Amino acid sequence: MQNTNQIPENSRCEQAKYEYKKSSYSEIYEVLQSLRKDEILCDIKLETDDGGVIFGHKVVLASASPYFLAMFTNFSEKNQDQVAIGQLKSSALQLLIDFVYSGKISITEQNVQDLLAASNILQLQEVKNACCNFLQAQLCPTNVIGIIAIADFHDCTKLLTSSELYFKQHFSDVVEEEEFLSLSSEQIVKLISSDELTVPSEEKVCKIFESVIRWVKHDLDSRKPILPQLMEYVRLPLTSKNYILKNVVDDPLLNNCFKCKDYVFEALRYHLHKSDELITIPHNIRTKPRQPSGTYKVILAVGGAGINNEILDSTEWYDPKLNQWHFGPKMITSRYAGGLVVVNDNFALYFGGGNYESTFQSADALDVSSESPKWRPTYEMLVKRQWFGVGVINNYIYAVGGYNESCESCLNSAEVFDCRTQKWSRISSMSSRRFCIGLGVMKNLLYAVKCLSLYDFKFVIGTFVIIVVVINAYP
């Protein structure tokens, strides 16, 4: 009888393969660490300038550090069993060699600078990053200047950026510390010229001015010559007139410096113009409010007509961070169909427009950098206009075309406001009469890209729009 369980002769066994992967190499490193501590099978002895001696295995050190890899393969040390390691403390080198064998290291305030220097030389990037993270977590007003210097010296880009940002955000506290007085002239110029400094309202106390004077007095003989350069970046015109008269005018350091006195007179002239309730557009770094990293753009909506066709005098601004609308200061005059522009990120100007009875040529300004912003009158246009086009090129504001009911016609005229001279002047007229213009600016050229005819006007006369612009906000 045939055995049914017999394997056929043509059957072949497949060659089997089974792979096993060790889950952890920690046991191997523990053995290597033990061998190193007992100085068994060690083929290298590292000596530091302060007399420390550390044993190791070339292959282990080369596998962890590009510095040691190059040393033991490409340079004369590859045939030596004893190597001098300069510029490193033995305590730091010992911790780093322990890290190579164990994967663990303890970073403290006492050893972080030595470890950062040593890990930078040995190209142990993991430890260098860990030191930077430790220092960043320790940032405070008392040590930030020192950390900036450390980060800069050891080329720690991320730490340098974060520590400089911390400095700017906590300027008022940092300048009270002794570290501030140790800044070099290059460092303090770089600092106070930054637009990103977060300081108390410069309308009340000029913290930057006070810190500059304190820094100069700390080493008067060597630092006095740099005072004019420092005062160039102090936003003196933005401080209150009372503060200037009380704390700046009679300062002996400034009185003995002609250039510094010029900056004081400039600040007083600035306040003289403001006292006339006429807008003074910032045109240099000293009259431009700082914009810390916490500032952001908002949308400003001005005037227009309500759902019942009433002419509005309201100002609103939209906060994209909170997704909310807020009310701002009321306009001086209710109006619609005017022009709204932003100059230097801080000033909003609304000019022209009208109501049901008349067309305006007046202009109002809003300084959003002020603690209590409010609309105030400024220079009137040369021609009454509504439904006109507006554009800004550098420090020039253009008003083009529009409608004037007294002329019973669209306008082809155009005018420009020079923010420096504070004057309106005529420019060449358009080739045709237009209103409801979409005026675009590209490469310092104005483009009138949309217009309506007089026939179309009757269809839009009952529809009024709110003028909207984007402007900086100061939380």
NORGI-V738583 format. One record per backbone hydrogen bond with DSSP energy under -1.0 kcal/mol. NH is the residue of the N-H (numbers start at 0). CO is the residue of the C=O. If there is no record, write none. Layout:
{{NH CO} {NH CO}}
This chain:
{{5 2} {10 7} {28 24} {29 25} {30 26} {31 27} {32 28} {33 29} {34 30} {35 31} {36 32} {37 33} {38 35} {39 34} {42 55} {43 55} {45 53} {46 82} {47 51} {50 47} {53 45} {55 43} {60 56} {61 57} {62 58} {64 60} {68 64} {69 65} {70 66} {71 67} {73 69} {77 74} {78 75} {79 76} {82 44} {84 46} {92 88} {93 89} {94 90} {95 91} {96 92} {97 93} {98 94} {99 95} {100 96} {101 97} {102 98} {111 107} {114 110} {115 111} {116 112} {117 113} {118 114} {119 115} {120 116} {121 117} {123 118} {124 122} {127 123} {128 124} {129 125} {130 126} {131 127} {132 128} {133 129} {134 130} {135 131} {136 132} {138 135} {142 139} {143 139} {146 142} {147 143} {148 144} {149 145} {150 146} {151 147} {152 148} {153 149} {155 150} {156 154} {159 155} {160 156} {161 157} {162 158} {163 159} {164 160} {165 161} {166 162} {167 163} {168 164} {169 165} {173 169} {174 170} {176 173} {180 177} {181 178} {182 179} {187 183} {188 184} {189 185} {190 186} {191 187} {192 188} {193 190} {197 167} {203 200} {204 200} {206 204} {209 205} {210 206} {211 207} {212 208} {213 209} {214 210} {215 211} {216 212} {217 213} {218 215} {222 218} {223 219} {225 222} {226 223} {229 225} {230 226} {231 227} {232 229} {235 233} {237 234} {238 235} {243 239} {244 240} {245 241} {246 242} {247 243} {248 243} {250 247} {254 250} {255 251} {256 253} {260 256} {261 257} {262 258} {263 259} {264 260} {265 261} {266 262} {267 263} {268 264} {269 265} {270 266} {271 267} {272 268} {273 269} {274 270} {275 272} {276 273} {277 272} {286 283} {290 194} {294 291} {295 472} {297 470} {298 317} {299 468} {300 315} {301 466} {302 313} {303 334} {305 309} {308 305} {311 303} {315 300} {316 325} {317 298} {318 323} {322 318} {323 318} {325 316} {327 314} {330 312} {334 311} {335 353} {338 350} {340 348} {342 346} {345 342} {346 342} {347 365} {348 340} {349 363} {350 338} {351 361} {352 384} {353 335} {354 357} {359 352} {363 349} {364 375} {365 347} {367 345} {369 366} {375 364} {377 362} {380 360} {384 359} {385 402} {386 336} {388 399} {390 397} {392 395} {395 392} {396 416} {397 390} {398 414} {399 388} {400 412} {401 433} {402 385} {403 408} {406 403} {408 403} {410 401} {414 398} {415 424} {416 396} {417 422} {418 394} {421 417} {424 415} {426 413} {429 411} {433 410} {435 386} {439 446} {441 444} {444 441} {446 439} {448 437} {451 434} {458 455} {459 456} {460 456} {462 459} {466 301} {468 299} {470 297} {471 344} {472 295}}
